[in-house]
Amino acid sequence: MHIRGVVREKPEEGEEEVKAEKVSDGVYVVHSDSGSEYTVFYNPRLRRFVCTCPDYVYRLRPCKHIYFLAKTLRGGVHADT
């Protein structure tokens, strides 16, 4: 399954297209226009996301990749199957 959507970092900076690909159950690779690629893991039993991006690793708080994927899994972003 391929997922596409837009993440707004800051309105004045514009929009960045983000794509996610489901690799296996609970594992997604998130790609952005800037060429960045991070892996997001989701544990449905614990309802917990983990991302490999520096923002998440440093702060241990949800990052834009997690917000994008959470919104997508709730049906708020277009998903190509």
N, C-alpha and C positions, 0 to 999 in steps of 0.2 A: 504494500500500500504506500502510495506517495501522497504527501500532504503539502499544500502550499498556502501561504498567507503572508500578511504584512505585520511587522513588528514596528511600533513607533518608539524609538528611543527618546527623542525630544522633538516636539512638533517643529521647532525651528530648523532642525537638521534634516528633516524630510523622513522618508520611509525607506525601509530596507526589506526586500523580499526574502522570506525565509522558507526553506523547504525541509521537510522531515521525511525520513524513510524508516519504516519499521523493519528492523533487522531480525528480531525474534520477539517472543512474548516479553513485553516490558522493556525492550531495548530499542531505542530510536537513535538514528544519526541525524543531526540537525545541520543543514548547510545554509549559508547566507550568501548574498550577492558579493560581499567583501572577500569571499573565499574561505572564511572560517568554517570549521567543521568540528562539532562537539557531539559526544555521546550522552544521551539522557536515559537514565534508568528509572523505571517506575515499578514500585511494588504495590499492587492493588490491595493486598491484604492489610498493609500498613498505611496505604494511601500516601505514600512518600515518593518524591522525586529526588534524584541526585543527578548533577550535571558535571561534566569534566571541564567546563570553561573556567578560566582564572577567576572570574567574578564570583562564581559559586564556591570554588575551592577556598578563596580567601575569606569571604564573608559568611559562608555556610547558611545563606539565605536564598530564597528563590531568585533566579536570574530570568532574563528575558526569554531564554530557551525553554525553561520550565513553564513560564507563564504561557508561552505560545503553545506548547504541547498540551498543557492542562486545558486551555481553551479549546484546542482542537479535539481532544478526547471527549469533551462535553458537547461537541457538535457545533461550535461557534465559528469554525474555519472550514473552508472547502477542502474536501479530501478526494483525491483521485484513487480509484481502486482498479 
